């Protein structure tokens, strides 16, 4: 259950997902409150990334329901789920997955352009988010010219630029050294607190999970336990 009270922003219940004969999720359920930072943890192969991908509408479960703001994500068409990820969901992957042919500024502008916002307005808003993440100085660079930490900060700006109500981050620090990982998580938490966005974070790193308000552990495709944690702003 969520620690933030009130009606959950996102609820998944009874999720099953198999890939061939491999059962990735087995009756997994989770709730996410508005503004909450939730960490999904577990060993490799435990199902945490599959659960996040189902929550974000990247894949659909074989059974069960995913409800966001009273809408059944699992029943949406692929186009509807893609539109949701351009507007109300933001997604960050381990290796940033920026478009190499585009500049940093154009990468962050892209979700706004796809949503029909004019180029000038999109670039202005993208610039604001890059400045917030300390990456405006790299606006004219290509992704291949960025360090791992810089690329992840750009990916976070892209995930939040459209006003995402939930950011889904799949091992966002897995490819970073400890300093870059700390900087990335600090930036993400600060931005989420400032905007009121919820964050669902997949990690195998206990230090990264410690940034969350709450931790859910998965084992063999099933949520096995939850751990409440103090928000970062309340920890020494």
Backbone as JSON, one array per atom type, in Angstrom:
{
  "sequence": "XXXXXXXXXXXXXXXXXXXXXXXXXXXXXXXXXXXXXXXXXXXXXXXXXXXXXXXXXXXXXXXXXXXXXXXXXXXXXXXXXXXXXXXXXXXXXXXXXXXXXXXXXXXXXXXXXXXXXXXXXXXXXXXXXXXXXXXXXXXXXXXXXXXXXXXXXXXXXXXXXXXXXXXXXXXXXXXXXXXXXXXXXXXXXXXXXXXXXXXXXXXXXXXXXXXXXXXXXXXXXXXXXXXXXXXXXXXX",
  "N": [[0.84, -1.2, 0.0], [0.33, 2.3, -0.53], [2.21, 4.89, 1.07], [1.43, 7.48, 1.13], [-1.22, 8.08, 1.37], [-4.74, 8.67, 0.53], [-6.36, 8.41, -2.74], [-4.81, 6.1, -4.89], [-2.58, 7.03, -7.54], [-1.73, 5.37, -9.54], [-2.46, 2.01, -10.11], [-1.76, -1.4, -10.01], [-2.92, -4.67, -10.4], [-2.87, -8.12, -9.73], [-1.03, -8.99, -11.77], [0.17, -10.91, -14.46], [2.78, -12.1, -16.49], [4.35, -13.62, -19.18], [7.17, -14.76, -21.03], [7.45, -16.69, -23.6], [8.16, -19.76, -22.21], [8.98, -18.72, -19.87], [8.08, -17.36, -16.87], [7.57, -14.18, -16.05], [6.18, -12.38, -14.4], [4.14, -13.02, -11.58], [1.14, -12.82, -10.41], [1.5, -10.15, -9.49], [1.17, -7.13, -7.65], [0.72, -3.61, -7.13], [0.71, -0.28, -5.8], [0.83, 3.2, -6.53], [1.28, 6.36, -5.26], [0.39, 9.81, -5.84], [3.13, 11.95, -6.25], [4.86, 10.27, -4.88], [7.94, 8.51, -4.33], [8.94, 5.51, -5.41], [10.72, 2.53, -5.02], [11.54, -0.33, -6.86], [12.86, -3.35, -6.15], [15.15, -6.16, -6.26], [16.63, -9.33, -7.15], [18.5, -10.02, -10.18], [16.39, -10.95, -12.84], [14.14, -11.13, -11.28], [11.8, -9.92, -11.99], [11.37, -7.21, -11.8], [11.91, -5.2, -13.75], [10.15, -5.98, -15.76], [7.73, -5.58, -14.45], [7.81, -2.78, -14.11], [7.76, -2.03, -16.83], [5.23, -2.91, -17.55], [3.66, -1.25, -15.92], [4.25, 1.22, -17.06], [3.15, 0.99, -19.52], [4.66, 0.03, -21.6], [4.84, -2.64, -22.23], [2.15, -5.02, -22.36], [0.35, -6.73, -19.81], [-0.25, -10.3, -19.51], [-2.35, -11.12, -17.96], [-4.45, -9.44, -15.54], [-4.75, -6.03, -14.25], [-3.93, -2.66, -15.06], [-4.25, 0.45, -13.84], [-4.44, 3.83, -14.41], [-5.13, 6.9, -13.14], [-7.9, 6.31, -13.22], [-8.09, 5.12, -15.68], [-7.79, 2.3, -17.81], [-4.81, 1.18, -18.5], [-3.79, -1.17, -19.54], [-5.68, -1.92, -21.38], [-5.54, -0.12, -23.38], [-4.81, 0.94, -26.77], [-1.8, 0.48, -28.72], [-1.02, 2.95, -29.79], [-2.42, 4.71, -28.11], [-1.16, 4.2, -25.67], [1.42, 5.01, -26.29], [0.96, 7.72, -26.67], [0.29, 8.4, -24.06], [2.75, 8.07, -22.82], [4.07, 10.18, -23.92], [2.95, 12.36, -22.75], [1.82, 12.17, -19.99], [3.32, 10.22, -18.76], [6.76, 9.71, -18.08], [9.78, 8.26, -19.23], [12.82, 6.76, -18.33], [15.76, 5.16, -19.22], [18.44, 2.75, -18.56], [20.69, 3.34, -20.18], [20.16, 5.87, -21.11], [19.27, 6.3, -23.85], [19.09, 8.34, -25.81], [18.48, 10.1, -28.89], [20.84, 9.67, -31.28], [21.38, 11.26, -33.54], [20.31, 13.73, -33.09], [20.65, 16.95, -31.52], [21.3, 17.72, -28.03], [19.41, 19.63, -27.14], [17.38, 19.3, -29.05], [16.68, 16.63, -28.55], [15.45, 16.85, -26.05], [13.4, 18.56, -26.68], [11.82, 17.02, -28.34], [9.55, 15.37, -27.31], [7.66, 17.37, -26.84], [7.3, 18.5, -29.37], [6.2, 16.31, -30.69], [3.81, 16.27, -29.39], [2.52, 18.35, -30.54], [3.28, 20.94, -29.97], [4.59, 24.11, -30.87], [7.74, 24.66, -32.56], [9.48, 26.74, -31.59], [8.43, 27.34, -29.04], [8.66, 24.82, -27.9], [11.45, 24.42, -27.87], [12.18, 26.49, -26.17], [11.01, 25.71, -23.73], [12.32, 23.28, -23.38], [14.91, 24.21, -23.03], [14.65, 25.48, -20.56], [14.3, 23.26, -18.88], [16.69, 21.89, -19.29], [18.44, 23.74, -18.18], [17.6, 23.61, -15.54], [18.49, 21.08, -14.88], [21.15, 21.44, -14.98], [22.36, 21.2, -17.47], [22.33, 22.87, -19.63], [24.5, 23.95, -20.87], [25.35, 21.96, -22.53], [23.61, 21.92, -24.64], [23.89, 22.16, -27.44], [25.34, 19.97, -28.14], [25.88, 16.58, -29.38], [24.5, 13.4, -28.36], [26.6, 11.49, -28.27], [28.77, 12.94, -27.45], [28.57, 13.34, -24.78], [29.14, 12.69, -21.26], [28.37, 9.76, -19.25], [26.86, 10.51, -16.97], [26.02, 13.09, -17.71], [24.42, 12.44, -19.94], [22.34, 11.01, -18.7], [21.17, 13.01, -17.15], [20.17, 14.63, -19.15], [18.34, 12.83, -20.24], [16.57, 12.66, -18.1], [15.6, 15.28, -18.07], [14.24, 15.23, -20.51], [12.28, 13.34, -19.88], [10.7, 14.71, -18.07], [9.9, 17.07, -19.25], [7.42, 17.34, -20.48], [5.63, 17.6, -18.46], [5.23, 15.3, -16.92], [3.34, 13.1, -14.92], [4.08, 10.8, -13.71], [7.27, 9.42, -13.46], [9.08, 6.85, -14.88], [11.79, 4.96, -14.15], [14.22, 2.91, -15.24], [16.69, 1.17, -13.94], [18.37, 3.57, -13.83], [20.88, 4.4, -13.0], [22.6, 2.39, -13.46], [24.69, 2.21, -15.31], [26.51, 4.03, -14.46], [29.23, 5.63, -12.65], [29.87, 5.82, -9.06], [29.78, 8.5, -8.15], [28.55, 9.92, -10.28], [26.14, 8.54, -10.26], [25.08, 9.27, -7.78], [24.76, 12.04, -8.19], [22.9, 12.02, -10.27], [20.64, 10.77, -9.09], [20.12, 12.57, -7.01], [19.42, 14.83, -8.48], [17.14, 13.87, -9.83], [15.36, 13.29, -7.69], [15.1, 15.83, -6.53], [13.91, 17.27, -8.65], [11.52, 15.83, -8.92], [10.29, 16.27, -6.43], [9.94, 19.01, -6.61], [8.18, 19.33, -8.76], [6.09, 17.68, -8.11], [5.83, 15.22, -9.24], [5.37, 11.68, -9.39], [7.64, 8.94, -8.9], [8.7, 5.89, -10.2], [11.02, 3.56, -9.62], [13.41, 1.3, -10.76], [15.86, -0.73, -9.39], [18.9, -2.41, -8.46], [20.55, -1.62, -6.56], [21.23, -0.85, -3.3], [21.91, 1.65, -2.26], [20.86, 3.41, -4.12], [18.15, 2.74, -3.94], [17.66, 3.77, -1.44], [17.01, 6.41, -1.77], [14.32, 6.49, -2.13], [10.86, 6.87, -1.03], [9.6, 4.59, -0.38], [10.02, 1.06, -0.59], [9.64, -1.76, -2.64], [10.11, -5.18, -2.76], [10.84, -7.69, -5.15], [10.46, -11.11, -5.99], [10.96, -13.89, -7.94], [9.0, -12.98, -9.75], [6.96, -11.96, -8.18], [5.61, -9.64, -5.83], [7.14, -9.43, -2.77], [7.72, -8.15, -0.38], [7.51, -5.02, 1.42], [9.19, -1.96, 2.17], [9.22, 0.82, 4.18], [10.63, 4.05, 3.89], [12.45, 6.97, 4.98], [11.78, 10.07, 3.35], [14.18, 11.6, 1.12], [14.66, 14.29, 1.74], [14.31, 14.33, 4.45], [16.27, 12.93, 5.59], [19.47, 12.66, 7.1]],
  "CA": [[0.0, 0.0, 0.0], [1.06, 3.56, -0.56], [2.36, 5.59, 2.34], [1.05, 8.89, 1.01], [-2.64, 8.25, 1.64], [-5.58, 9.1, -0.58], [-6.56, 7.48, -3.84], [-3.58, 5.9, -5.65], [-2.54, 7.56, -8.89], [-1.53, 4.22, -10.42], [-2.67, 0.74, -9.42], [-1.67, -2.64, -10.79], [-3.4, -5.78, -9.58], [-2.9, -9.47, -10.29], [-0.34, -9.02, -13.07], [0.93, -12.07, -14.93], [3.42, -11.88, -17.79], [5.28, -14.67, -19.55], [7.88, -14.69, -22.3], [7.62, -18.11, -23.88], [7.92, -20.57, -21.02], [9.5, -18.02, -18.7], [7.06, -16.56, -16.19], [8.26, -13.01, -15.51], [5.37, -11.86, -13.3], [3.16, -13.97, -11.06], [0.19, -12.2, -9.48], [2.14, -8.97, -8.89], [0.29, -5.98, -7.43], [1.43, -2.45, -6.59], [0.03, 1.01, -5.87], [1.72, 4.35, -6.54], [0.57, 7.59, -4.91], [0.89, 11.05, -6.44], [4.27, 12.53, -5.55], [5.64, 9.26, -4.17], [9.09, 7.88, -4.98], [8.86, 4.09, -5.09], [11.79, 1.72, -5.58], [11.3, -1.76, -7.07], [14.16, -3.99, -6.01], [15.16, -7.61, -6.37], [17.74, -9.89, -7.9], [18.34, -10.1, -11.63], [15.41, -11.96, -13.19], [13.04, -11.19, -10.31], [10.59, -9.39, -12.6], [11.17, -5.8, -11.49], [11.84, -4.41, -14.98], [8.9, -6.34, -16.44], [6.65, -4.89, -13.73], [7.87, -1.37, -14.48], [7.33, -1.89, -18.23], [3.76, -3.05, -17.57], [3.1, -0.04, -15.33], [4.47, 2.33, -17.99], [2.48, 0.73, -20.79], [5.62, -0.38, -22.63], [4.31, -3.95, -22.59], [0.87, -5.3, -21.71], [0.36, -8.01, -19.08], [-1.12, -11.38, -20.02], [-3.53, -11.05, -17.1], [-4.4, -8.39, -14.55], [-5.17, -4.68, -14.64], [-3.11, -1.49, -14.74], [-5.18, 1.59, -13.87], [-3.85, 5.15, -14.17], [-6.11, 7.97, -13.1], [-9.18, 5.7, -13.57], [-8.03, 4.6, -17.05], [-7.14, 1.0, -17.92], [-3.66, 1.25, -19.4], [-3.61, -2.47, -20.21], [-6.68, -2.06, -22.44], [-5.32, 0.9, -24.4], [-4.09, 0.56, -27.98], [-0.39, 0.87, -28.67], [-0.96, 4.39, -30.04], [-2.88, 5.4, -26.91], [-0.12, 4.07, -24.66], [2.52, 5.86, -26.72], [0.55, 9.1, -26.37], [0.37, 8.56, -22.61], [4.16, 8.23, -22.47], [4.53, 11.49, -24.39], [2.29, 13.44, -22.02], [1.69, 12.02, -18.54], [4.38, 9.33, -18.29], [8.11, 9.91, -18.57], [10.53, 7.02, -19.09], [14.27, 6.89, -18.38], [16.38, 3.84, -19.23], [19.79, 2.68, -18.01], [21.68, 3.97, -21.06], [19.58, 7.15, -21.56], [18.56, 6.09, -25.12], [18.89, 9.57, -26.56], [18.59, 9.91, -30.34], [22.21, 10.16, -31.52], [21.46, 12.23, -34.63], [19.76, 15.01, -32.63], [21.35, 17.64, -30.43], [20.69, 17.6, -26.71], [18.22, 20.47, -27.1], [16.33, 18.69, -29.87], [16.23, 15.44, -27.86], [14.52, 17.22, -24.98], [12.25, 19.19, -27.33], [11.06, 16.08, -29.17], [8.22, 15.02, -26.8], [6.76, 18.52, -27.01], [7.01, 18.6, -30.8], [5.28, 15.22, -31.01], [2.52, 16.61, -28.8], [1.92, 19.42, -31.32], [3.73, 22.26, -29.55], [5.44, 24.76, -31.86], [9.17, 24.45, -32.37], [10.08, 27.78, -30.76], [7.98, 27.13, -27.66], [9.23, 23.55, -27.43], [12.86, 24.62, -27.57], [12.28, 27.36, -25.0], [10.72, 24.91, -22.54], [13.42, 22.32, -23.24], [16.05, 24.95, -22.48], [14.39, 25.68, -19.13], [14.54, 22.01, -18.17], [18.13, 21.62, -19.33], [19.06, 24.61, -17.19], [17.25, 23.07, -14.22], [19.3, 19.9, -14.66], [22.55, 21.8, -15.13], [22.85, 20.66, -18.74], [22.09, 23.81, -20.72], [25.77, 24.14, -21.56], [25.53, 20.88, -23.51], [22.43, 21.93, -25.5], [24.24, 22.04, -28.86], [26.13, 18.76, -28.35], [25.21, 15.33, -29.7], [24.61, 12.47, -27.24], [27.9, 10.82, -28.24], [29.75, 13.84, -26.85], [28.24, 13.49, -23.36], [29.48, 11.64, -20.31], [27.21, 8.98, -18.83], [26.05, 11.31, -16.06], [25.38, 14.15, -18.48], [23.37, 11.85, -20.76], [21.21, 10.68, -17.86], [20.49, 14.24, -16.76], [19.4, 15.02, -20.33], [17.21, 11.9, -20.32], [15.61, 13.06, -17.07], [14.94, 16.5, -18.56], [13.3, 14.8, -21.55], [11.17, 12.63, -19.25], [9.88, 15.62, -17.29], [9.6, 18.3, -19.97], [6.01, 17.39, -20.87], [4.78, 17.65, -17.28], [4.9, 13.92, -16.55], [2.83, 12.88, -13.57], [4.87, 9.7, -13.2], [8.5, 9.1, -14.18], [9.5, 5.46, -14.73], [13.24, 4.93, -14.34], [14.66, 1.51, -15.24], [18.13, 1.12, -13.67], [18.94, 4.79, -14.43], [22.27, 4.62, -12.58], [23.33, 1.13, -13.61], [25.88, 2.36, -16.14], [27.24, 5.2, -13.97], [30.06, 5.46, -11.46], [29.13, 6.15, -7.84], [29.56, 9.95, -8.07], [27.53, 10.27, -11.28], [24.88, 7.96, -9.8], [24.58, 10.13, -6.69], [24.33, 13.3, -8.78], [21.7, 11.75, -11.06], [19.53, 10.53, -8.19], [19.82, 13.83, -6.32], [18.72, 15.67, -9.45], [15.81, 13.3, -10.07], [14.53, 13.47, -6.5], [14.82, 17.27, -6.39], [12.94, 17.66, -9.68], [10.24, 15.2, -8.62], [9.71, 17.0, -5.29], [9.58, 20.35, -7.05], [7.05, 19.29, -9.69], [5.03, 16.82, -7.6], [5.76, 13.98, -10.02], [5.72, 10.41, -8.77], [8.74, 8.23, -9.55], [8.82, 4.46, -9.99], [12.44, 3.34, -9.88], [13.92, -0.07, -10.69], [17.29, -0.75, -9.07], [19.44, -3.5, -7.63], [21.52, -0.95, -5.71], [20.6, -0.41, -2.05], [22.14, 3.08, -2.07], [19.89, 4.1, -4.97], [16.83, 2.51, -3.35], [17.53, 4.58, -0.23], [16.43, 7.7, -2.12], [12.87, 6.35, -2.27], [10.0, 6.91, 0.14], [9.12, 3.24, -0.1], [10.68, 0.04, -1.4], [8.97, -3.05, -2.81], [11.02, -6.21, -3.24], [10.26, -8.74, -5.97], [11.17, -12.39, -6.07], [10.29, -14.83, -8.84], [7.85, -12.37, -10.39], [5.91, -11.62, -7.22], [5.99, -8.69, -4.79], [7.26, -10.22, -1.55], [7.75, -7.33, 0.83], [7.67, -3.58, 1.24], [9.95, -1.28, 3.22], [9.05, 2.27, 4.2], [11.87, 4.79, 4.14], [12.28, 8.42, 5.09], [12.13, 10.81, 2.14], [15.54, 12.12, 1.11], [14.76, 15.59, 2.39], [14.23, 14.18, 5.9], [17.41, 12.14, 6.05], [20.71, 13.42, 7.28]],
  "C": [[0.88, 1.25, 0.0], [1.12, 4.18, 0.82], [1.85, 7.01, 2.28], [-0.43, 9.12, 1.24], [-3.41, 8.69, 0.42], [-5.69, 8.05, -1.65], [-5.26, 7.33, -4.63], [-3.69, 6.5, -7.05], [-2.45, 6.42, -9.91], [-1.68, 2.95, -9.6], [-2.52, -0.41, -10.41], [-2.09, -3.79, -9.89], [-3.38, -7.08, -10.37], [-2.21, -9.6, -11.63], [0.4, -10.33, -13.28], [1.53, -11.72, -16.29], [4.45, -12.97, -18.03], [5.92, -14.35, -20.89], [8.24, -16.12, -22.67], [7.25, -18.92, -22.65], [8.4, -19.91, -19.73], [8.43, -17.11, -18.12], [7.74, -15.4, -15.49], [7.52, -12.38, -14.35], [4.34, -12.89, -12.9], [2.31, -13.28, -10.01], [0.81, -11.01, -8.74], [1.16, -7.81, -8.79], [1.08, -4.86, -6.78], [0.54, -1.22, -6.72], [1.07, 2.12, -5.8], [0.89, 5.59, -6.26], [1.17, 8.77, -5.65], [2.04, 11.59, -5.6], [5.16, 11.55, -4.82], [6.83, 8.81, -5.0], [9.15, 6.44, -4.49], [9.98, 3.35, -5.78], [11.33, 0.27, -5.69], [12.66, -2.45, -7.08], [14.02, -5.5, -6.13], [16.34, -8.05, -7.21], [17.46, -9.84, -9.39], [17.37, -11.24, -11.97], [14.22, -12.05, -12.26], [11.73, -10.65, -10.87], [10.4, -7.9, -12.42], [11.08, -4.94, -12.75], [10.56, -4.72, -15.76], [7.72, -5.64, -15.77], [6.65, -3.41, -14.11], [7.37, -1.16, -15.91], [5.82, -2.06, -18.37], [3.1, -1.79, -17.01], [3.17, 1.13, -16.3], [3.79, 2.13, -19.33], [3.43, 0.4, -21.93], [5.26, -1.77, -23.14], [2.97, -4.12, -21.87], [0.94, -6.64, -20.99], [-0.54, -9.04, -19.76], [-2.43, -11.42, -19.25], [-3.34, -9.9, -16.12], [-4.72, -7.03, -15.13], [-4.15, -3.66, -14.2], [-4.01, -0.27, -14.93], [-4.42, 2.85, -13.51], [-4.93, 6.19, -14.24], [-7.46, 7.5, -13.67], [-9.23, 5.18, -15.02], [-7.26, 3.29, -17.08], [-6.03, 1.07, -18.96], [-3.52, -0.04, -20.19], [-4.62, -2.69, -21.33], [-6.51, -1.01, -23.55], [-4.64, 0.3, -25.63], [-2.64, 1.0, -27.84], [-0.24, 2.38, -28.9], [-1.38, 5.18, -28.8], [-1.82, 5.34, -25.8], [1.1, 4.92, -25.01], [2.21, 7.32, -26.42], [0.64, 9.38, -24.88], [1.81, 8.79, -22.18], [4.74, 9.55, -22.99], [3.99, 12.63, -23.53], [2.36, 13.25, -20.5], [2.69, 11.04, -17.94], [5.71, 9.79, -18.87], [8.9, 8.64, -18.31], [12.02, 7.3, -19.26], [14.86, 5.49, -18.28], [17.83, 3.92, -18.76], [20.8, 3.44, -18.86], [21.12, 5.21, -21.75], [18.76, 7.03, -22.84], [18.15, 7.41, -25.77], [19.07, 9.27, -28.05], [19.92, 10.5, -30.78], [22.32, 11.23, -32.59], [21.0, 13.63, -34.22], [20.66, 15.64, -31.58], [20.63, 17.37, -29.11], [19.39, 18.41, -26.65], [17.08, 19.84, -27.9], [15.82, 17.38, -29.25], [15.19, 15.78, -26.8], [13.27, 17.88, -25.55], [11.3, 18.19, -27.96], [9.69, 15.7, -28.6], [7.21, 16.14, -26.98], [6.36, 18.68, -28.47], [6.01, 17.53, -31.21], [3.88, 15.47, -30.45], [1.86, 17.8, -29.5], [2.31, 20.81, -30.9], [4.68, 22.82, -30.6], [6.92, 24.66, -31.52], [9.8, 25.48, -31.43], [9.7, 27.6, -29.29], [8.58, 25.86, -27.08], [10.7, 23.72, -27.04], [13.06, 25.52, -26.35], [12.03, 26.56, -23.72], [11.81, 23.87, -22.3], [14.64, 22.99, -22.63], [15.88, 25.18, -20.98], [14.7, 24.42, -18.33], [16.01, 21.63, -18.19], [18.86, 22.49, -18.32], [18.8, 24.08, -15.78], [18.12, 21.87, -13.87], [20.79, 20.18, -14.84], [23.17, 21.33, -16.42], [22.67, 21.62, -19.9], [23.37, 24.06, -21.52], [26.06, 23.09, -22.6], [24.44, 20.87, -24.58], [22.75, 21.67, -26.97], [25.01, 20.76, -29.17], [25.25, 17.6, -28.8], [25.39, 14.37, -28.52], [25.97, 11.78, -27.13], [29.0, 11.66, -27.63], [29.55, 14.02, -25.35], [28.86, 12.38, -22.53], [28.21, 10.88, -19.92], [26.29, 9.77, -17.92], [25.33, 12.43, -16.77], [24.21, 13.6, -19.3], [22.14, 11.51, -19.92], [20.46, 11.92, -17.4], [19.65, 14.77, -17.94], [18.17, 14.13, -20.47], [16.14, 12.24, -19.29], [14.87, 14.32, -17.48], [13.9, 16.14, -19.62], [12.08, 14.11, -20.94], [10.2, 13.57, -18.55], [9.37, 16.83, -18.06], [8.12, 18.45, -20.31], [5.07, 17.47, -19.67], [4.34, 16.28, -16.81], [4.4, 13.84, -15.11], [3.52, 11.7, -12.9], [6.1, 9.54, -14.08], [8.87, 7.66, -13.85], [10.97, 5.39, -15.08], [13.74, 3.5, -14.15], [16.18, 1.46, -15.14], [18.84, 2.37, -14.2], [20.38, 5.06, -14.06], [23.14, 3.4, -12.82], [24.61, 1.24, -14.4], [26.78, 3.48, -15.65], [28.16, 4.84, -12.82], [29.32, 6.02, -10.25], [28.84, 7.65, -7.73], [28.47, 10.39, -9.04], [26.17, 9.73, -10.86], [24.26, 8.81, -8.71], [24.04, 11.44, -7.25], [23.02, 13.12, -9.54], [20.5, 11.56, -10.15], [19.14, 11.79, -7.42], [19.02, 14.76, -7.22], [17.3, 15.18, -9.67], [14.89, 13.55, -8.89], [14.14, 14.94, -6.34], [13.76, 17.71, -7.4], [11.56, 17.08, -9.39], [9.54, 15.92, -7.46], [9.18, 18.36, -5.74], [8.32, 20.35, -7.91], [5.87, 18.47, -9.17], [4.86, 15.54, -8.38], [6.05, 12.78, -9.13], [6.87, 9.79, -9.56], [8.64, 6.75, -9.19], [10.19, 4.06, -10.51], [12.79, 1.87, -9.74], [15.41, -0.01, -10.41], [17.65, -2.02, -8.31], [20.4, -2.95, -6.59], [20.83, -0.39, -4.47], [20.78, 1.08, -1.82], [21.18, 3.9, -2.93], [18.49, 3.95, -4.39], [16.59, 3.38, -2.13], [16.99, 5.98, -0.51], [14.91, 7.67, -2.15], [12.15, 6.54, -0.94], [9.64, 5.5, 0.6], [9.79, 2.27, -1.07], [9.82, -1.22, -1.45], [9.97, -4.03, -3.4], [10.26, -7.26, -4.04], [11.13, -9.98, -5.93], [10.34, -13.33, -6.92], [8.98, -14.27, -9.39], [6.73, -11.94, -9.48], [6.44, -10.63, -6.2], [5.99, -9.43, -3.46], [7.25, -9.4, -0.29], [7.9, -5.88, 0.47], [8.41, -3.0, 2.42], [9.69, 0.21, 3.11], [10.38, 2.92, 4.52], [11.54, 6.26, 4.3], [12.57, 9.06, 3.74], [13.53, 11.41, 2.26], [15.65, 13.42, 1.88], [14.72, 15.5, 3.92], [15.39, 13.38, 6.47], [18.64, 13.03, 6.19], [21.65, 13.18, 6.1]]
}
